[in-house]
C-alpha cells in the first residue's frame, strides 16, 4: 500500500513491480568478472536560464536496474563482497521538511526499497565513505558511459565526472566499460518491459483517435500537437517521448521538422511522427492522413506503396538477420515500389552505383531502430536479431517536387517465427483512415 501511495504522490505512472528491476540486476551480475563492482549515477537536473531547469529525465541504465526516478541517486553492485548486506546498495538524496515544502515528496529509504527491491538504502552523503570500504575489496570497477552511436556529448554527465574522480582517487584499480553489457541486456526486452511499451503505444492510439476526429482544413499544426499532448497527459504519460513532428504539405519532406507552426490546407497530407512516454518507456508512431479526410488517387498510390514496404519489412525482422542486411533488403523492396510509381527508371536502377542507390532520392533514412527506455534505444548494430528485441518499422517516400511526404511507423517485438505489432490496433489502412475521419 505504501508503494502505491508513493507512486500516486510523485509519479504519474502506476507502480511497477520491483521484480522487473531485481531480475535486470541479476542478468547484469552474470556478465561481470569475479570480484567486480558496478557504480551508476542518476542524470543531472539540467539548467535552462536564470534559475530555471529542464524537465527531469532519469538515466536510462539506472532506471533499468532500480526503477528509481529521482535525481542524486547512485547504485552500487558488488556481488562478491564478503558481507552480503553490502552487495547491493542504493544511495538516495536525504530529504527534510524544507525540501518537501519547496520540491515535494522524495523517496524515503523504505520507499526506495519497495521500488527497487534493494534492501540496503543509504543517503548520498554516505557514499564516499562506503565506497572506500568497498574499493578495498574490489579488483575490477565497471563504470558507465554514454556510448550510443548517435550521441553528441557536449556537457559532462554525473557518470563522466565520477569516472574522473574515481580514477584520481583509486588509480590502481582495474576499470571496465559497463556500456557494452548494458547495450546487450537492454536490447532484449522482458515481458514486463514489453507491457510498459504496450501501454505507451495504447496511449498513443488514444491520442491518434482523438486527432482523426479533430483534423480539418484550416487547423494549425500546433493545435494538433496540443490534442496529442492533452490525451497523453490525461492517460498518465509525462508527455511526448520526443519532439513531435506535425508536418503538413511540403513540411513533411523535412525529416526533422519540429516547428509545427503552419496551417493545414485542403488537399494536403499531414505527416505526424509522435509517441507517448509512459514510465520512461517510449512509443514511436508515424501516421500520414489527408487534411480533408480524403486521399487523392496520387496520394493513395504513394501511401499504399509505403504501406506495402512496411508490411514486407516486418517480414524481414527475424532472428538471425542483421540491421545491415535488413536495410539492404528493404531498399530493394522500395526500389520496386518507386519504379511502380514512375519515380525511378528500371534501367537506371539496374545500372546504378550500389553504394549510392537511387531510391535514396526519395527514401533517405533507415527503416528501423531499437526502441525502449530511449526512443533510439541502445543495442549493438552488428548483433543479430533475437527474440525480445523491439524495433520501429518506418519506411517513407518524400517527393519534394510534389510537396508530398508519407511515412508510416509501427513498433514491433521480434518473436521466434514472426513479429508482434504493438501498434496493431492503431488505424493505418487508407480506407480505414478515411472512414474514421468522415464519421459524424
C-alpha positions in Angstrom: 0.0 0.0 0.0 2.9 2.4 0.8 4.5 2.0 -2.6 1.1 2.5 -4.3 0.6 5.7 -2.3 4.1 6.9 -3.1 3.7 6.4 -6.9 0.4 8.4 -6.8 2.2 11.2 -4.9 5.2 11.6 -7.1 4.8 9.7 -10.3 2.1 9.9 -13.0 2.5 6.3 -14.0 1.2 3.3 -12.0 3.6 1.3 -9.8 6.0 -1.1 -11.5 6.6 -4.5 -9.8 10.1 -4.3 -8.3 10.7 -7.9 -9.6 11.4 -6.3 -13.0 14.4 -4.4 -11.6 15.6 -7.3 -9.4 15.8 -9.6 -12.5 17.5 -6.9 -14.5 20.3 -6.7 -11.9 20.6 -10.4 -11.8 21.2 -10.5 -15.5 23.8 -7.8 -15.3 25.7 -9.6 -12.5 26.0 -12.7 -14.7 28.2 -10.7 -17.1 30.7 -9.3 -14.6 34.2 -10.6 -13.9 34.9 -12.0 -10.5 35.4 -9.6 -7.6 33.9 -6.7 -9.6 31.9 -3.6 -8.5 29.5 -1.6 -10.6 28.7 2.1 -10.0 26.0 4.1 -11.8 24.7 7.6 -11.2 21.5 9.3 -12.0 21.3 12.1 -14.5 21.7 15.8 -13.6 18.9 18.3 -13.5 19.8 20.4 -16.4 19.6 24.2 -16.3 17.8 26.5 -18.7 18.3 30.2 -17.9 18.2 32.3 -14.7 17.1 29.8 -12.1 15.1 27.6 -14.5 15.6 23.9 -15.1 14.5 21.4 -17.7 12.1 18.6 -17.0 14.0 15.8 -15.3 14.7 12.6 -17.2 16.3 9.7 -15.4 19.5 7.9 -16.6 18.0 5.0 -18.6 20.6 2.5 -17.2 19.9 3.5 -13.6 16.2 3.2 -14.1 16.5 -0.2 -15.9 18.4 -1.5 -12.8 16.4 0.2 -10.0 13.2 1.8 -11.1 14.3 4.9 -9.1 13.0 8.0 -10.8 14.8 10.8 -8.8 17.9 12.9 -9.1 21.0 12.4 -7.0 20.7 8.7 -6.9 23.5 6.1 -7.1 23.5 2.3 -7.5 26.5 0.2 -6.3 26.6 -3.6 -7.0 29.4 -5.8 -5.6 28.1 -9.4 -5.8 31.3 -10.9 -4.3 31.7 -8.6 -1.4 32.3 -10.6 1.8 29.4 -9.0 3.7 26.2 -9.9 1.8 24.5 -6.8 3.2 26.7 -4.6 1.1 26.4 -6.5 -2.2 23.6 -4.1 -3.4 23.4 -0.6 -2.2 21.2 2.2 -3.3 22.0 5.8 -2.4 19.3 8.4 -2.5 19.0 12.0 -1.6 18.2 12.7 2.0 15.0 14.8 2.4 13.8 17.2 5.0 10.8 19.4 5.7 12.2 22.3 3.7 12.8 20.2 0.6 9.3 18.7 1.0 7.8 22.2 1.1 9.7 23.5 -2.0 10.1 20.4 -4.1 7.6 17.9 -2.8 8.0 14.4 -1.6 11.2 12.5 -2.1 12.0 8.8 -1.6 12.2 7.6 2.0 14.5 4.6 2.5 11.6 2.2 2.7 10.0 3.6 -0.5 13.3 3.2 -2.3 13.5 -0.4 -1.2 9.9 -1.1 -2.2 10.5 0.5 -5.7 13.9 -1.2 -6.4 13.9 -4.4 -4.4 17.2 -3.3 -2.9 17.4 -3.8 0.9 20.4 -1.6 1.7 19.4 2.0 1.1 21.7 4.8 2.4 21.8 8.6 1.9 24.0 10.1 -0.8 26.1 11.8 2.0 27.3 8.3 3.0 28.5 7.4 -0.5 32.2 8.3 -0.4 32.9 6.6 2.9 31.0 3.5 1.9 32.8 3.4 -1.5 36.2 3.4 0.3 35.2 0.3 2.2 34.1 -1.4 -1.0 37.1 -0.4 -3.0 39.5 -2.0 -0.6 38.0 -5.4 -1.6 37.3 -4.8 -5.3 39.6 -5.7 -8.2 37.6 -4.5 -11.1 35.3 -1.5 -11.3 32.6 -1.1 -14.0 31.7 2.5 -14.8 29.0 3.8 -17.1 29.4 5.9 -20.2 27.0 7.0 -23.0 28.3 5.0 -26.0 25.2 5.4 -28.2 26.4 5.7 -31.8 24.5 8.9 -32.3 25.5 10.5 -29.1 27.0 14.0 -29.3 28.1 14.7 -25.8 29.0 18.4 -25.0 28.2 18.5 -21.3 30.0 16.0 -18.8 27.4 13.8 -17.2 27.4 12.9 -13.5 28.7 9.5 -14.5 31.5 11.1 -16.5 32.5 13.4 -13.7 32.6 10.4 -11.3 34.8 8.4 -13.7 37.4 11.2 -13.5 37.1 11.5 -9.7 37.2 7.7 -9.1 40.3 7.2 -11.2 42.1 10.0 -9.5 41.3 8.7 -6.0 41.7 5.0 -6.9 44.3 4.9 -9.7 45.4 1.3 -9.2 42.1 -0.5 -9.7 41.2 -2.2 -13.0 38.4 -0.2 -14.8 35.9 -1.7 -17.2 33.3 -0.3 -19.5 29.7 -1.1 -18.4 28.0 0.2 -21.6 28.6 -2.8 -23.8 27.0 -5.1 -21.3 24.0 -2.7 -20.8 23.5 -2.4 -24.6 23.4 -6.2 -24.8 20.9 -6.6 -21.9 18.7 -3.7 -22.8 18.3 -4.8 -26.4 16.3 -7.8 -25.3 13.1 -6.7 -23.6 11.5 -8.7 -20.8 7.8 -9.4 -20.7 7.4 -6.6 -18.1 9.2 -4.1 -20.4 7.0 -5.1 -23.4 3.9 -4.5 -21.3 5.2 -1.0 -20.4 5.9 -0.3 -24.1 2.4 -1.6 -25.0 0.9 0.9 -22.5 2.9 3.7 -24.2 1.5 2.5 -27.6 -2.0 2.3 -26.3 -1.9 5.9 -25.0 -0.6 6.9 -28.5 -3.5 5.2 -30.1 -6.0 7.1 -27.9 -4.4 10.4 -28.9 -4.4 9.4 -32.6 -8.1 8.5 -32.5 -8.7 12.0 -31.0 -6.7 13.7 -33.7 -8.6 11.9 -36.5 -11.8 13.5 -35.3 -10.1 16.9 -34.9 -8.1 17.5 -38.2 -9.8 19.5 -40.9 -8.7 22.2 -43.4 -7.6 25.4 -41.6 -6.3 24.0 -38.3 -2.8 24.8 -37.2 -0.1 22.2 -36.7 0.4 23.3 -33.2 -3.3 22.8 -32.4 -2.9 19.2 -33.4 0.2 18.9 -31.2 -1.9 20.2 -28.4 -4.6 17.5 -29.0 -1.9 14.8 -28.7 -0.5 16.3 -25.5 -3.9 16.5 -23.9 -4.6 12.8 -24.4 -1.1 11.7 -23.4 -1.1 13.5 -20.1 -4.6 12.5 -19.2 -3.5 8.9 -19.6 -0.6 9.1 -17.1 2.1 10.0 -19.7 4.7 12.6 -18.9 4.1 13.8 -22.5 5.8 13.4 -25.8 8.5 10.7 -26.0 10.5 13.1 -28.3 9.9 16.4 -30.0 6.8 15.8 -32.1 6.7 16.2 -35.9 3.3 17.6 -37.1 4.1 18.4 -40.7 1.5 19.4 -43.4 2.1 19.6 -47.1 5.8 20.2 -48.0 6.8 20.3 -44.4 6.6 16.5 -44.4 9.6 16.4 -46.7 11.8 17.9 -43.9 12.7 14.8 -42.0 13.2 16.5 -38.6 10.6 19.3 -38.9 9.5 20.3 -35.4 8.3 23.9 -35.8 4.7 22.8 -36.0 3.6 26.3 -36.8 2.0 26.1 -40.3 -1.6 25.9 -41.4 -3.1 22.6 -42.7 -4.6 23.2 -46.0 -7.3 21.5 -48.0 -5.9 18.9 -50.4 -2.7 18.4 -48.4 -1.4 15.4 -46.5 -0.4 15.7 -42.8 2.5 13.6 -41.5 2.6 13.1 -37.7 5.6 11.5 -36.1 4.6 11.4 -32.4 4.7 9.0 -29.5 3.8 8.9 -25.8 6.2 8.2 -23.0 5.0 6.0 -20.1 7.1 5.1 -17.1 10.2 6.2 -19.1 9.4 3.7 -21.9 8.6 5.2 -25.3 6.2 4.7 -28.2 7.3 6.0 -31.7 4.4 6.2 -34.2 4.1 7.9 -37.6 0.9 8.3 -39.5 0.1 10.3 -42.6 -3.5 11.4 -43.1 -5.4 13.6 -45.6 -6.3 17.0 -44.1 -9.7 17.0 -45.7 -10.4 13.4 -44.9 -10.0 12.0 -48.4 -6.8 10.8 -50.2 -6.4 11.8 -53.9 -5.6 8.9 -56.3 -2.0 10.0 -56.3 -1.8 10.2 -52.5 -3.3 6.8 -52.2 -1.0 5.3 -54.7 2.1 6.6 -52.8 0.5 5.8 -49.4 -0.2 2.2 -50.3 3.3 1.8 -51.7 4.8 2.9 -48.4 2.4 0.5 -46.5 3.4 -2.4 -48.7 7.1 -1.7 -47.9 6.3 -1.6 -44.2 4.5 -4.9 -44.3 7.3 -6.6 -46.2 9.9 -5.1 -43.9 8.2 -6.6 -40.9 8.6 -9.9 -42.5 12.3 -9.4 -42.6 12.6 -8.8 -38.9 13.5 -12.4 -38.0 16.1 -13.9 -35.6 19.5 -14.2 -37.3 19.1 -11.3 -39.6 21.2 -8.1 -39.1 20.4 -4.4 -39.4 22.8 -4.1 -42.4 21.3 -6.9 -44.4 17.8 -5.9 -43.3 18.1 -2.4 -44.6 19.7 -3.7 -47.9 16.6 -5.9 -48.5 14.2 -3.1 -47.6 16.0 -0.9 -50.1 15.3 -3.4 -52.9 11.6 -3.5 -51.9 11.5 0.3 -52.0 13.2 0.4 -55.4 10.4 -1.8 -56.9 7.7 0.4 -55.4 9.4 3.6 -56.7 9.6 2.1 -60.2 5.9 1.3 -60.0 5.1 4.9 -59.1 7.1 6.2 -62.0 9.7 7.8 -59.8 12.6 5.6 -60.8 13.5 4.1 -64.2 14.1 0.3 -64.1 17.1 0.5 -66.5 18.8 3.3 -64.4 18.3 1.2 -61.3 19.8 -1.8 -63.0 23.0 0.3 -63.8 23.1 2.3 -60.5 26.1 2.6 -58.2 25.3 0.1 -55.4 27.0 2.4 -52.9 24.6 5.3 -53.8 21.3 3.6 -54.6 18.8 5.8 -56.5 16.0 5.0 -54.1 17.6 7.3 -51.5 16.4 10.3 -53.5 13.0 9.5 -52.1 13.7 7.4 -49.0 16.7 8.9 -47.2 16.6 7.4 -43.7 16.8 4.0 -42.2 13.8 1.7 -41.7 14.2 0.6 -38.1 15.9 1.3 -34.8 15.8 -0.2 -31.4 13.1 1.2 -29.1 12.7 1.1 -25.3 13.8 3.4 -22.5 15.3 5.6 -25.2 13.5 6.3 -28.4 16.7 5.4 -30.3 17.4 2.7 -27.8 20.8 1.2 -27.2 21.9 -2.0 -28.9 24.8 -3.3 -30.9 24.1 -2.7 -34.6 26.3 -5.7 -35.5 24.4 -8.0 -33.2 22.0 -10.4 -35.0 18.3 -10.0 -34.3 17.0 -12.0 -31.4 13.5 -12.7 -29.9 12.6 -9.9 -27.5 14.2 -7.1 -29.5 11.8 -4.2 -30.1 12.1 -2.2 -33.3 10.4 0.6 -35.2 9.4 -0.1 -38.8 9.2 3.3 -40.6 9.6 3.4 -44.4 8.7 6.7 -46.2 8.5 8.3 -49.6 9.3 12.0 -49.9 8.6 13.7 -53.2 9.7 17.3 -52.8 8.6 18.4 -56.3 5.0 17.5 -55.3 5.2 18.8 -51.7 4.3 15.2 -50.7 5.8 13.2 -47.8 4.4 10.0 -46.5 5.9 7.9 -43.6 4.2 5.1 -41.7 5.7 3.7 -38.5 4.8 0.9 -36.1 6.6 -0.6 -33.2 7.1 -4.4 -33.2 8.6 -7.1 -31.0 10.6 -9.8 -32.7 9.5 -13.4 -31.8 10.8 -16.8 -32.8 8.7 -17.0 -36.0 7.1 -13.6 -36.5 6.8 -10.1 -35.1 4.2 -8.9 -32.6 2.9 -5.5 -33.6 2.5 -3.2 -30.5 0.5 -0.8 -32.8 -1.7 -3.4 -34.4 -4.8 -1.6 -33.2 -3.8 1.9 -34.4 -5.6 2.6 -37.8 -3.2 2.5 -40.8 -5.1 1.3 -43.9 -6.0 4.3 -46.1 -9.7 3.3 -46.3 -9.9 3.0 -42.5 -8.3 6.4 -42.1 -10.9 8.0 -44.4 -13.8 6.2 -42.7 -12.8 7.4 -39.3 -12.1 11.0 -40.4 -15.6 11.2 -42.0 -17.6 9.7 -39.2 -20.2 12.1 -37.9 
